[in-house]
Amino acid sequence: MIKSRELVGSDILKKITVYTLLMHKAIAEAEFFGRLMDTFWFRETVDLHFGSEYELKYTDVIENFIKRGIVRRRKGDLITVVKP
């Protein structure tokens, strides 16, 4: 049960991350975590599924996406290669 809850939470965070990047096209990497924290859905998802470990979950998602080529760094910004 706990593992499936974490998988659901991770899936939601991944979608939130990509959707936010798509909305802005490019976001300064230094500002992106703060932007996500300003959203209700990011905080709520982390609270519900991961016990308020906001920065840890953000780092997990971003680093995984960068490693997989879904998110890229470009001149200090983060962008996604996912097509809208």
DAGI-V32525 format. One record per backbone hydrogen bond with DSSP energy under -1.0 kcal/mol. CO is the residue of the C=O (numbers start at 1). NH is the residue of the N-H. E is the energy in kcal/mol with one decimal. If there is no record, write none. Layout:
[[CO;NH;E] [CO;NH;E]]
//
This chain:
[[1;5;-2.0] [2;6;-2.2] [3;7;-2.2] [4;8;-2.3] [5;9;-2.4] [6;10;-2.7] [7;11;-2.2] [8;12;-2.3] [9;13;-2.4] [10;14;-2.3] [11;15;-2.1] [12;16;-2.6] [13;17;-2.4] [14;18;-2.4] [15;19;-2.7] [16;20;-2.4] [17;21;-2.2] [18;22;-2.7] [19;23;-2.2] [20;24;-1.4] [21;25;-1.8] [24;26;-2.6] [27;78;-3.0] [28;31;-1.6] [28;32;-1.3] [31;35;-2.1] [32;36;-2.4] [33;37;-2.4] [34;38;-1.3] [36;39;-1.3] [39;43;-1.2] [40;44;-2.6] [41;45;-2.1] [42;46;-2.3] [43;47;-2.8] [44;48;-2.5] [45;49;-2.4] [46;50;-2.7] [52;54;-1.5] [53;57;-2.4] [54;58;-2.5] [55;59;-2.6] [56;60;-2.4] [57;61;-2.4] [58;62;-2.7] [59;63;-2.6] [60;64;-2.0] [61;65;-2.5] [62;66;-2.7] [63;67;-2.4] [64;68;-1.9] [65;70;-2.1] [65;71;-1.2] [70;81;-2.0] [72;79;-2.4] [74;77;-1.9] [76;29;-2.9] [77;74;-2.7] [78;27;-1.8] [79;72;-2.8]]
//
